[in-house]
Each structure stands twice: as structure tokens, then as C-alpha cells.
Amino acid sequence: MSDDIVICEKCGAEMKPLSDFYPIGMTCPNCGWGWATTYIDPINLDENDYRMILVSSENSLSNIKLVSETANCNYVEAKKLIEKAPVEIFCGKAVEVKTIKEKLEAANIEIRIEPEFPY
């Protein structure tokens, strides 16, 4: 679910998600009104572990910071990773990989994802 606040159509209270894991619906804790769906986006059900490989990046401070956040390491180690590319900087589930992929691509950091990433 997004971070947007959803207001109950019946009583005006803030709606709460039915699940913390899948965006399947909302319910009102005040009056009980809500909605649900049976559709779950396939990315939320994908159990594969995806490896994110840093292919190349400029050695700028902003890119070092982003690689540091992605690889969960300090700036010195991130700079070394950039210099050693290609190198794995993250491994995780599809939802996490998609979020990180978007940030890295926005910074023009070239990556490769294995296995093939369909999202």
C-alpha cells in the first residue's frame, strides 16, 4: 500500500490496511466499513531471491552514498565496490529489488539483476 491516508466513506475516520504484507484491502477501525480484493500483484507473491550486480557507476559522492545504502556498508567500502564492479551489492525479494532498482537507475548507476527480473 502507498503511504496515502485513506478516509472512510461512512464515518470519516482513517482506514487501516487489512494486511501489512499484501495490499488486499482496507477497514475502518471506527465503524467497521471496508473493502477487499482477491487480486494480489504477482510481485508480492514472488519468492525468488534476486541478486543485484553493480555493473558501473561514476565515483561521485551521491553515487557512493547510494551504493553504501544499497550494500549496507560504509562509504569507503562502497567506493571500493564501485571500483571493483561488476560486483553483487544486494540480494533480496522482488519488492525490495524493484524499489532499489528504481533509485539506482534514477542515479544512472548501471546494474544487472539475476535471475532475469520481470518487474
C-alpha positions in Angstrom: 0.0 0.0 0.0 1.1 3.5 -0.5 1.6 6.0 2.3 -1.5 7.9 1.4 -4.1 8.3 4.1 -7.5 6.7 3.1 -10.6 8.2 4.8 -13.7 6.0 5.5 -16.6 6.9 3.2 -19.1 6.2 6.0 -17.7 7.9 9.1 -14.6 9.9 8.0 -12.1 8.0 10.2 -8.7 6.9 8.9 -8.8 3.5 7.2 -6.3 0.8 8.1 -4.9 -1.9 5.8 -6.2 -5.4 6.2 -2.6 -6.8 5.8 0.8 -5.4 6.4 2.2 -7.7 3.7 -0.2 -7.5 0.8 -2.4 -4.7 -0.5 -5.7 -6.6 -0.2 -8.0 -4.1 1.3 -8.8 -1.5 4.0 -11.0 -1.4 7.0 -12.3 1.3 9.3 -11.5 0.7 12.9 -14.3 3.1 13.9 -17.4 1.8 12.1 -16.1 -1.5 10.5 -16.8 -0.5 6.9 -14.2 -1.6 4.4 -13.3 -3.2 1.1 -11.2 -6.1 0.0 -9.9 -7.6 -3.3 -8.8 -11.1 -4.3 -6.2 -9.8 -6.6 -2.6 -9.7 -5.3 0.1 -8.2 -7.5 2.4 -11.0 -8.6 5.5 -9.1 -7.4 4.1 -9.5 -3.8 3.9 -13.3 -4.2 7.3 -13.7 -5.9 9.5 -15.8 -3.6 12.7 -15.7 -5.7 15.8 -14.2 -4.3 17.2 -11.7 -6.9 20.9 -10.7 -6.9 21.7 -7.1 -7.9 25.0 -6.7 -9.6 26.6 -3.3 -9.8 28.0 -3.1 -13.4 29.3 0.5 -13.4 28.9 3.9 -11.7 30.5 7.2 -11.5 32.6 7.7 -8.4 30.6 10.7 -7.3 29.6 11.3 -3.6 25.9 10.8 -4.3 26.5 7.5 -6.1 28.9 6.3 -3.3 26.2 7.2 -0.8 23.5 5.3 -2.8 25.7 2.2 -3.2 26.5 2.4 0.5 22.8 2.4 1.4 22.1 -0.5 -1.0 25.0 -2.7 0.0 24.6 -1.8 3.7 28.3 -0.7 4.0 30.3 2.4 4.8 31.4 5.0 2.2 34.9 3.6 1.9 33.6 0.1 1.2 31.1 1.5 -1.2 33.8 3.3 -3.1 35.8 0.0 -3.3 32.7 -1.8 -4.6 32.3 0.8 -7.4 35.9 0.4 -8.3 35.7 -3.5 -8.3 32.5 -3.6 -10.5 30.9 -5.8 -11.5 30.1 -6.9 -8.0 27.0 -8.0 -6.1 25.6 -5.2 -3.9 22.2 -6.6 -2.8 20.2 -9.8 -2.7 16.5 -9.9 -1.8 12.9 -10.3 -2.8 11.3 -8.7 -5.8 9.5 -5.9 -3.9 12.8 -4.7 -2.3 14.7 -5.1 -5.6 12.2 -3.1 -7.6 12.5 -0.2 -5.1 16.3 -0.2 -5.1 16.4 -0.7 -8.9 14.4 2.5 -9.4 16.7 4.5 -7.2 19.8 3.3 -8.8 18.5 3.7 -12.4 17.4 7.3 -11.5 21.1 8.0 -10.5 22.3 6.4 -13.8 24.0 3.6 -11.9 24.2 0.6 -14.2 23.0 -2.7 -12.7 22.2 -6.2 -13.7 19.7 -8.4 -11.9 19.9 -12.2 -11.7 17.8 -14.2 -12.4 16.0 -12.1 -15.0 13.8 -9.5 -13.3 10.3 -9.3 -14.8 9.1 -6.3 -13.0 
